[in-house]
Amino acid sequence: MDKITHEARLNNWKHIVEECNNRPHGVTVKQWLNDNAIFNCHFLSTQNA
């Protein structure tokens, strides 16, 4: 993967993580991921990196 592609993907995931962290009170991460059609395994792999 070239540097430009890597940076674009990284920025996209940063945005997704920020949005998830700002999810409405009472909404679980799992529910937010489901509501936003984000695969849990992809999201969790970014959290563990």
N, C-alpha and C positions, 0 to 999 in steps of 0.2 A: 504494500500500500504506500502510495507516495505521501509526502508530507502535507500537501494541500488537502488531500482526501482525509488523512488522519485528523488534521486540525478541524475540518468541517464536522466530522463525526463526533469528535470530542466536544465541540461547542454545542452540538445538538443534544448530546447526553447531559451536558451541564445544565442546559435549559430544562430538560425533562426532570432532572433531579431537583432543581430549584422549584419548579411547578409542583412537584410531589410534596416537597417540604412545606409548601404554602397551601396545601389542600385544605378544604373546609374542616372545621372541628368535628370530630365524630366519624370522619371517613377514614377507614383503614388504608394502609398502603396497598394491600391486596385489592380492595374495592376500587381505589383510585386507578390502579394499573388496569384493571378490568374495564372500567368506565372509559379509559383513554386508549384502549386496544394496544396496550404495551405488554409484551411478553415478560412475565415475571423473571424468567431465567436471564434475559438480557439485562434487565434493570439491576438485578442482584449482582451480576458479574461486574457492573460498573461500580457498585458500592464496595466490593471487595478488592478492587484494583488499587 
